[in-house]
Amino acid sequence: MINPSRHGLTPEHLADIEQAREHIAAELPDLVARERRMREAAEENTFSGELRRAIHAGDRDLISLAEVVGTTPIHLSEFLAGDRTLRSDVLDRLVSVLGARLVVSTHSASS
């Protein structure tokens, strides 16, 4: 490991670095769990799962996508993690913006 003091860092800088490391270490378990939830939500064999996959595959960032479809980045992020549903009008706009197509198929029950 490189000795930071040999690279001209002051004790204050070293303290800031250590504080940042502690902050990252404290956040890491929550971030890992959120990433796992996002992966699981995108793998769902549901309409929402399909939509999540389309969002992940798209080229828009979360902030601009949320703005275009009329929701907040936080709500969209929570939807991606499976922690929130979105209103039907927002879902409709997402489908449109992503260039996706919703296909509804009805199956009759066998007698």
N, C-alpha and C positions, 0 to 999 in steps of 0.2 A: 504494500500500500504506500502511496506517495505521502510524504509528510507535508501537510498543508502549510505549516509554518515556514518551510523552506521556499515557498512560492510567494512570499510577501503578504500573506494574509494576516490581518490583525487579530488579536484575541476577540474583538467584537464580531469580525466576520466569521471566525471559527464558531463562536456562540450562535450566530444566526444560522450557520450551516447545521449545527447540531439540533437546533430547535426545528428546522425544516425537516430533518431526518426523523425526528420524533413525531412530528405532525403526519408525515407520510406513513410511518409505521402504524400510527393509530387509525388512519383512514383505510389502509390496505385491506383488512378483512371485509369491510363493508363494500369496497369496490369490487373485490373478487366475488362476493355473493351476488352483487348486482349484475355483474357480467354473466354469471351462471344463470340467473333468472332471465336475462335478455336472450341468452342462447336457447334456453328451454322454451320460452314464449315464442321465439321465431320458429322452433321446430314443431309447434302444435299443428296438427292436421285439421285446422279450422280456417274460416275466412280471415280471422284476425291474424293467425299465423302466416297465412299467405301474404297478407298486407304488410306484416312486419318484414317478411323476406324481401318484398318489393322495395320497401323503404331502405333496408340495408344495402340492397343491390343498386339503388339509385345513386345519382351523382350530386344530389343536393345535400347541403349540410342541414343539421337539425333546426337551426335558428331560422334560416330562410324558408325551409319547408313548413315549419310551424306558422310563420307569418303568412305565407301564401294560402294555407288552408284554414286560417282563422282560429288558431289555437295558440297556446303558449309552448315554448320549448320544453318546459317542465312537464306539461300534460302529455306532450308527444313522447318524451323520454319515459315517463311512467307507463304509457301505453306499450312502448317497446319492451319494457321490463315485465309486462303482464300485471302491473300494479294498478292499472286504471283502464276503464273503457272510454271510448270517445263517442260523442253525440253522432247520430246518424248523418247529419249534414256535414260534419267534419270528415267522417268516413267517405261520404260521397265525393267530397272535394279531393281527398287523398287519392282515391281511385282515379279520378280524372287527371290530377297533376302527375301522377306516376305513369299515366298512359296504360293503366291496367284495365281489365274488362271483367265485370262481374257476370258470371254465368250461373243462372239459377236452374236447377234441375229438380223436378219432383218425381218421387218414386211412389208408386201405389203399393199399398200393403197387399201381400199375397193372401188369398182366402183359404 
